């Protein structure tokens, strides 16, 4: 591969099996790639708190991310333990100024298995059942000198008594454009607990920077097989695809959710005219005693070319040490 030059060129020459793979960044927020600040302070220009409401320009990030080599369509995993103020969609870490030893990610995840064509990939993440201690990690590390050890996620106590989820994501390909993702969540704790699982598909925003550029579409569709929810996937520069989401361990079908991959200017900058259904439309957890937020389904058509981010929402209640495997797949309709 080294002789092929640019990575994308090498993957193309490597064959169709390399068209899809784990090419999604683990962190796009706080990078120089997304920095348009006048003073070059990338960490402050796009911090972690903005990431769930900003449309990136040059790349995407996510948990267990998978995408095509142009990173037009991305797949990843979002989780919610019922206690965090936000969904767990990406790794959290300290910026260069916040960490007593500089920048430092505060998560635990592993890449367990893969083959070069990415026809098989296996990934694991440990997600606390207690509220994720975002501010605690920032505050404690700010109090420590360079001569002291870092204050790690394990030190906060959120993993005490094994109260966490072991989440595994598996990707397998039946052919270059037929991709299966399964998610297995195991309750490692001593008591029953609830986990919300939201496998997510979205288009990188390539149209906001180019006036008149064609926009891709995600829309509800009739399932090709019984017992699945379907979302049609159309991009002007790619094949037409379909996403199928199967039932969870209890047999219930997931609930499709949609929003825009557009910056939520109302939340970030106080703008009065934010784009409709901007990124935070469903990405905030539902309030207690309510169901998931579900915008009205939109069908594919000339006036509905702006739905570009979708997830399927499943709620799972697992006994102690109990697993469950939601499944979804992306395949060509041609």
KATAGI-V148731 format. One record per residue. N is the residue number from 0. PSI is psi in whole degrees, -180 to 180 (NA if undefined). Layout:
BEGIN
n	psi
N	PSI
N	PSI
END
This chain:
BEGIN
n	psi
0	-29
1	-30
2	-7
3	-9
4	-125
5	148
6	-47
7	-40
8	-41
9	-40
10	-39
11	-44
12	-21
13	-17
14	171
15	-28
16	-17
17	1
18	-27
19	139
20	-177
21	62
22	7
23	133
24	154
25	-27
26	123
27	-26
28	148
29	14
30	158
31	-23
32	-31
33	11
34	116
35	25
36	154
37	-19
38	3
39	19
40	83
41	-38
42	-40
43	-29
44	-41
45	80
46	174
47	-38
48	-22
49	-19
50	-37
51	-7
52	2
53	142
54	115
55	160
56	-44
57	-4
58	-179
59	169
60	166
61	170
62	131
63	44
64	146
65	138
66	173
67	168
68	-18
69	-2
70	49
71	-48
72	127
73	145
74	141
75	-174
76	134
77	145
78	155
79	129
80	4
81	-2
82	-27
83	150
84	-16
85	162
86	151
87	98
88	-19
89	162
90	142
91	146
92	173
93	144
94	175
95	-34
96	-26
97	-34
98	140
99	-13
100	26
101	-165
102	145
103	119
104	142
105	63
106	168
107	113
108	159
109	143
110	108
111	-33
112	150
113	161
114	160
115	-35
116	-5
117	26
118	-11
119	127
120	144
121	131
122	147
123	146
124	142
125	117
126	119
127	147
128	-24
129	162
130	134
131	130
132	65
133	-57
134	-33
135	-42
136	-41
137	-47
138	-46
139	-41
140	-30
141	-25
142	-7
143	147
144	173
145	-23
146	-11
147	156
148	161
149	150
150	110
151	166
152	-38
153	-30
154	-17
155	-16
156	1
157	-15
158	7
159	143
160	20
161	26
162	76
163	168
164	133
165	108
166	122
167	134
168	130
169	132
170	135
171	144
172	131
173	-32
174	178
175	-28
176	21
177	100
178	128
179	132
180	129
181	146
182	122
183	119
184	124
185	128
186	110
187	-5
188	176
189	-7
190	160
191	145
192	159
193	136
194	133
195	125
196	126
197	81
198	136
199	140
200	137
201	159
202	134
203	138
204	104
205	2
206	-27
207	-24
208	-2
209	97
210	130
211	-3
212	141
213	147
214	139
215	174
216	137
217	134
218	152
219	148
220	163
221	132
222	139
223	-21
224	153
225	151
226	28
227	149
228	142
229	143
230	126
231	145
232	119
233	131
234	137
235	-19
236	19
237	176
238	155
239	131
240	169
241	136
242	126
243	129
244	120
245	174
246	160
247	-173
248	-31
249	-3
250	-8
251	139
252	150
253	167
254	118
255	136
256	144
257	147
258	178
259	148
260	66
261	149
262	132
263	85
264	-24
265	-46
266	-43
267	-37
268	3
269	20
270	144
271	-26
272	74
273	153
274	140
275	141
276	43
277	-180
278	-37
279	10
280	-42
281	3
282	-9
283	138
284	149
285	148
286	161
287	146
288	19
289	162
290	176
291	151
292	128
293	96
294	154
295	138
296	145
297	141
298	154
299	130
300	170
301	-25
302	1
303	55
304	31
305	10
306	108
307	6
308	126
309	148
310	160
311	126
312	125
313	138
314	129
315	129
316	115
317	138
318	171
319	135
320	32
321	132
322	171
323	133
324	94
325	151
326	142
327	160
328	149
329	130
330	160
331	142
332	-4
333	NA
END
